[in-house]
């Protein structure tokens, strides 16, 4: 909310306290908020970059595991293979 002051300079009423605040004070408060938000954004940007690096490393690791696991899966036929306890020492077979 805004009203003209006796000095004909705009004065804003604080919404939460109902006190008159002049334009310079409002500008200072807004600048402080913007500076705080810029710092927060920079911090969050660093976190996002670090997480992207970790995701990329994990993706490369998963790709390596898939490549190395394929030959094992392709040559392995579990239905044709007898379990190790069948036909071993002391077996009745």
N, C-alpha and C positions, 0 to 999 in steps of 0.2 A: 504494500500500500504506500502511496506517495501523497505528500501535501507540500504546499509552498510554505516556507518559513518566513519569519518576519524580515529576514535579510534578503528575501526573494531569491534564495538559493534552494534547490530541491532538497527535501529531507525525506528519507524513507523510514517507515515504521517497521521495526523488526517484527516478523510474524509470530515468533515464539515468545517475545517478551513485551511487545507493545511499546518499546522505547524508540525514540527518534534516533536515527543513525544518519550522519551526513554522507554525501557521495564519496568522499575520500576514504572514509572508514569502510564503506562497502567495497570499494575497489581493492583496498588492502586485503580484506577478508577473501574476496574472490581470487586475488593473486595467490594468496596462501593456499587456498583449496586447489587451484590449478597446479601449483608447484608440487603439492602432496600427490595429486593424481598422476602427474608426470613421473614422479619417482616410483610410484606403485606400478605404473605401466612398464617402466624400464625394468623393474624387478621381475614382473611377470613375463616379460619378453625373454629375459635370461632363463627363467624356469622352462618356458616353452622350447627354447633352443636346446637346452640340455636334454629335455625329454625327447625331442626329435632325434638327437644324436643317439640316445639309448635305444629308441625304437629302430633306427636304421641298423645299429649294431646287432640287435636281436634278430632282425629280419635277415641279415647276412648269415648269422649263426644258424638260423632255421633253414635257410637255403643250403648251407653246407651239410647239415644233418640229413636233409632230404636226398641230396646227391649221394652221400655216403651210405645211406640206408637202402637205396634202391637195389644195388647188386645183391645184398643179403636177402631181401624179400623175393626177388625174382628167381633166385636159385634154390630157395628153400621150399620144400613141399612137406608140410607137417603130416599129411595123411599117409604118405608113403613111408614115413619114418616110425620105427618102433620106439617107445619110451625106453630110457636107459635101464629101467628095472626089469624089462622083459628079456628073457634069454641070457641073463647075466650069470654070474657065479652062483651056484646053489639053486638054479632054476630047474623046474621040473620039465621044461621044454626040451 
